[in-house]
Amino acid sequence: MAFATELLVNPMMGLSSLGNPASHWPLMVALNVALFLIGGWLVRTRLVQTGAPA
């Protein structure tokens, strides 16, 4: 999550123009929460489909 967030938010990486000093931390938190929720959803749906005990 941290690697993806840094690539997408940190302007020093050169991949995104979204980040600036005023919006760096709000964007970082929002993207980490989104990635956490997506990852949790993927884990829950994969465990339910396979029937593996959690």
Secondary structure, 3 states (H helix, E strand, C coil): CHHHHHHHHCHHHCCCCCCCCCCHHHHHHHHHHHHHHHHHHHHHHHHHHHCCCC
